[in-house]
Amino acid sequence: MLTEIEVFVINKVKELRASNNLSQAELAYKIDVSSGFIGKVESFKYNSKYNLNHINKISKALNISPKDLIPNKHL
């Protein structure tokens, strides 16, 4: 079961990925994971989630601050 903050991060990454016109495969390549991993994270059928290293790499790939992927208030 994913926590609220994990769901928030997953949804935020998916939203930003889409708004940057990146496919799951393109994001996966940029953060050095398999495209299947991104698919599992975004599907919510699995317990897959991003860790802090992923968040750091995603922020670099999207040219944003890691803070942009984390809620600005308590969930």
N, C-alpha and C positions, 0 to 999 in steps of 0.2 A: 504494500500500500504506500503510495506516494504522499508526502506531506504537502501542505498548502504552499509552502515556499518552493518546493520542487516543481509543483504544477505551474506556479507563477513563472519560474525561470524557463521551463520548457515552452510555455505559451509565448513568452517574450522573445525567446530565441527564434521560434517558428515565425512569429510576426515579423521580426527584423530580417530574417532570412528571405522571406517572401517579398518584403518591401525593397530588398536589395536585388531582387530577381536572381537569387541563388537557388539552385536545386539542392536537394539533400546530398547528392553526390558531390556537388561543388563545395558545399560547406564541409563535408566529410574530408575531402582532399585537403582543404585549407587547415583543418585542425588535426589531421593525421589519424583519422579513425575510418572505419568502413562505412559505406553508405547504408548498409544494413543496420548499423548502430544508430544512426540518425533516425532511420525509419522506426526502429523499435522504441526509441525515446519519444518520438512524436505520436506514436499510435496509442499509447497508454494501455495497451494490452499486456505489456511486459512491465517489469519493475525496473527497467533501465532508466537511468537519469544521468545528468551531467554532474561532474565533480568540479572542484575548484580549478584544477588544471584545464579542464575543458572550457570553463567560463573565461579563464584568462586567454586561451587561444581563440575562442569565439570573439571576444572583445577586440583582439588584434585583427582578426580576419574581417570584422565589420567596421573597424576603425572607430570604436566607441570605448568608453570607460567600462570596466567591469561593473561599476556601480549602476550602470544603465540596465543591467540584467537582474538586479536585485530590487525588491520592493523598497520604497522609501518610508514605509511605516510597518509596524508590527502586523503580522497576519494572525 
